[in-house]
Each structure stands twice: as C-alpha cells, then as structure tokens.
Amino acid sequence: MRKFDLIIIGAGSGNTIIGPDHDDWDIAIVERGPFGGTCLNVGCIPSKMLVYAAEVARLAGEVGPRLGLRTRSDGADWPAVRDRVFGRIDPIAANGASYRRDASNITVYTSQARFVGVRELDVGSEIISAERVVLAAGARPHVPTIPGLEEAGYHTSDSIMRIDELPQRLGVLGGGYIAAELGDAFAAFGSEVHFVIRGDRLLRKEDHDIARRLTELYQRKHRVWDQTVIAGAQRDGDDTVLQLRNTSDDERGRHINELRVDALLVATGRIPNSDLLQVRNCGVEIDEHGYVVTDPYLRTGVAGVWALGDITNPVQLKHVANHEARVVTHNLTAHPEDLRAVDHRFVPHAVFGHPQVAAVGLTEAQAETAGYALRVHIQPYSATAYGWAMEDTTGFVKLIADTSTRRLLGAHIIGPQASTLIQQLVQGMTFGRTVDEMARDQYYIHPALPEVLEQALLEL
C-alpha cells in the first residue's frame, strides 16, 4: 500500500488547495472526470457562456426593435455556439491535468475512488492511504424514477450542452436554477421549450414575489406545465413521448396529456457523491440526504479527514466551494489553536435566466417564521432613469429589514444585471452596515442602475 502525505478526491475546488507550502508533500489527486470539476466542465462556466450568447440573441430579437433599432435574431448556428464554449473549456481541463501530472510530488489517479478503510482508498489499480484526506468529490445530477425514461432517453446538465443538433422541441423537467437557465437559453437559440414542474411556480425556493414574477414572465414565452409530473416516457421514432399528469385533485388532475419533444432535459437537482466513495467505510458520517457531516472547520468525525464543496454543502455554489477550499488549505497545516471556521452568514446566489435573479439572506417568509419585526419594500427598475433608458417594466429590488436593528435581513433582485447589483448589498450586510448607512453614507452614480438600490434603501 502506497502512503501519501495528502490525498485530495476531486479536482475542482479541491485542486486549489495545493500551493507552494506543499512542495515537499507527497500528494495524490483522485479524479474520475475532467480536471476542473463541475463548474468548469458541465456547470457554471459553460452554461454562462451559453447564457451570454442567448442574452445577445434576446437583445437583438426583443429589446432592439422596442428601442427603434432594426435588429433581429434569426436563431443560432448551434454547432458554432457549442464549439465556442467547449473549444475554450476542454483545453483548460486537459492542461490542468497535465500540469498536475508533471509535478514531481503529485500522483494523479483517474479511476473512481472508494474507501476500504480509515483513510484507505481503492483507486482501481492499487490501495492508497494518507495521514490527511480531503473529500471534494462534488455532486451529480439526480434522475427521478419514471417508467420508460431510460429507454426513451434523456439529457442532464452534464450532456445537454454538448448535443450535436439544436432540438426543435425541448422538454425540461424541473423548475430550479438549472432548468430556468438552460431551458431559457435553448429557447433564445430557437427551440420551443416546455417546462414540466410539480409545483405552481418556477424557482420555488426564491422569495415568493421573485418566483411569482419569473414564472409569469416565463409563461409568456414558454409552455409551463405547472402542477404536473411525467407519469411515463417512451420512444416513438425520433420523438420522446411524455405522459403528463396534472397533480391537482380535481377531475382535470386525472387527465393525461401527451407531450412530444425531440429532447428531454432532466433538471431535478443534484445529489452528493458520498455514496460513490463509500465514505462510511472510512467512518465518515453522512446526513439523511447523503451530505458529509463536518464541523465549522470542515473536519469530519474522522481524524485527518476534511470535506468541502458540494459533497458536504447543499448550497452547491462554486464561490462557496472556493471559500471552503481556502478554509481547508489553512486548517490542514494550522495548529489546533489557529483553526479557521467557515463563514456562511451571507452567501449570495444568482440565476442567469432571462431575466436574471439574485439574492442574499432571508426570504420574507423565512424572516417572518424567524420572528423578526419586518420592514419590506419593493422598488421597480422603472423608477430609475436607467430603468427608463432600458424600458424595463418587470424588474424590481425587494429588501427586507429588521425594524429594531435597521440591518438588512434579505435582498432579492429580478432584472438585468441582478447578479452584479446584489454584490453591493452583500458587502453592506457582511460589514454590518444599517440600511441608513448603506443609503446615505456613499454616493450612487446618476443615472446608473445601482440607483434602484439607493432608492430601495431610502424607502426602508
């Protein structure tokens, strides 16, 4: 059995742990897929490259004519769109693997790892062990059990972005951020998109005003089958045939609709890869959802075993995994009295659909449940000069404040540049500023779009 100083399972954010301080460490990296992990290869980076292209198409086809411009969108050269994305990404992943293989103190294993003992791993060709092990193996798409689905064929976010032909009709199962982003992007390229959602709205985990507005906007341009499940699927020639059942209790709820599509995207969430690693053979505890349990320092209950990213955190965001990687990097070599804890107080997120959605902190419902005395205000983009220039009539900022402390409890934005606008509010919340300080103690450029934040804060 070969023994290392450190084993890292997963070459996404886990790969960033290695630095100059580890030049004299004998390190193993175990990665069954491309280097760079989910974000680089099948997640946030390729999807946002597609989303940006879709945004340009939307501006040309929808916004330009409204502003008096003779622009239009005639669809997409899908292979060109796809190849622009992966022509850049694939070499990065390959070069990352080569860089690590060329290092004299790093051994790269490319098989699926599984634990066979405490800090002992079967990596296919041999058993390896280490004094320190970092679990950073991420998560994978969840695929629900649907009769006939495997035979009918489907895509997940891992495969849909690499297809050879743009589907004329695309079915999307799910109403979360992956569904909202990719489904809308394919529509901008020319696909007819059908969303199938179990509930009554998309993005149901967002604040209710945000989710309601986005659902209304998507219903205007897509077919949204709400309160619906796929009861069965089958293949009929080139078509995927979906049997849709409404879940309401009335007579309509027992009716089956047939939906024919050229391709189906299953976007019903992601599950941690702890089961593939068989972490219990190491003694590592997992919760009822399969996430590895850690303390605030990202230590598991097994000495020398740490965990970070999607395998331990249901908030499956790259910026969260990167933060946790920095914490683990520090704690791997720190003395016990100098350990650093994770800080997940104000984790922002964004959904890059059309329009964008971004949020940080509590929703109004969460704040009410927690017992806060609330002051809530919604400020439309159209109240600002730049909002007029954009002729935006649907975007808004919703702020939720604690009336006793005057601190922001939550911020929710829907509209253009939402993912950028949210950052100023994240900073104010992180540094403990009151809404009055955020509103009055700095300048806001006129007539830039951040004035919508200023106006919202002043109203609180």
Steps between C-alpha positions, in 0.01 A plus 500: 500500500640838400472769766475873420514813711175618347228354278253735331192339346365732234682744272255788514542738793698227675772546241555858622618381842846415371747789520868580560467397865445142381804467274654245736178301545433177315148558365244290314210647302217263413266626225275274295396778260658804333712730713320811615195324638135584443536876464755499220378202301122460534383780727529869556762591238365325188141580597577870542684507168180363345285739702700800384452399137130457571488845658646657186235320294226630730632856479510484122162334456293655778661809648652660191173541306334645812768770504456580135791293374483280191640196674369147501605151597475226241586221739840347555772305325491249782825315421681837489347606832589167662851483357583853616423384853678166510779604267615716788401282795633159394861618455490661845393172659763303306776747586401491867542123508834518317627766739432282802639184337822682419557600863766284664312465830149433363349173381173514307253210506212503251276221629200513732631496856329307777595467864598159629614614845586804709682737260555203266377516140465255217588700187462213255861399452609506864411587857633834624486676836599833656525684829269765357210454257286773347157402365416738215327259263200720430152394393318364196158547337205336669278300264156407633351157444257532207363199312665473158736793549821306450373342179359828366828683563571829673771756570623661820702817538806276456409422138244748361756770422700268274220368278556503124171653389278767650169332591195651334295403808671473839333365810643613835413306813555723802459862600822582683797709393644245253164464328436875494842580355545229240137480392480872433836500321390228259182695434705805405691285251175387337360202692137477607534434873254322730562518876344224711487597868340326796408823680322816395807710426860492386788575742278409794787542748531868416302772675135463400484835317807410293379149417155629405640767268744266327227239451269761346773611259590142402135417440486778243774350284508127588249224568503443874317183609454583868378256767601226261713186511631270229307178559686309230724535196564305185680522169302536176736532205691825545256627764512470877140461609418618852183413687417803715267475798365805681534459877198704610211318663228602259377309196771660284759352732427151377537592134812395312651737243744374240801721429733422211850649505826446316704502820439497874713680760463354850587779744364381834793583725837351586608242757835470681750235391560363850334170407736446206795548736347266759609746768344295779778244450730777626274575795384832356148601600244613241160655557163375374560665162846352451701810585822450693468643851772743609569739785544877443866435409396248231637204693302177485468278804803300380839642592686633200198496267359831374217576260400797287269606219195324361567171678447668838292808427148508348577860396669372185672816380853539368571807712401300808730213403785745436450659842500158663816401309679803645385399849623142454830622355562702816383232742699215345822652627371713789562431864183406694479848654510669158221322316279708271124450487280536192287811471168422335304792645441689176527267203362661183376312198383586152288334233608599151168464325325779315450704708777437750420430865735561792456480876676499835363435847147411605183496295202686642340172606818383675536831682137486616546143623811608692292759685661820376310828495526582131508797269466388137524712187487421128660751263446461124778551249265732316529756784859577397628699206700206370196280536319745271786482252475122498120514488494230763151454640538173690818519708503593868702495821344363817666580833411356840628680811482446875318803643687481833859476376446670161709224342416325174371147551458420131536650155335364184537633148343404168604677183802592288839492678344353816805280558720811507268732692470255792870525584477846657230378736703190589788726598278722713350201681840337554642811664195559714380825344147620566266577214537869585879483477483310172256753357649829617871454578617455141435640155302317235588590144216667313342374280651152543284200583625469863275796577223244532684369808537850641131570453400170659727556799368854550145368505587269790 
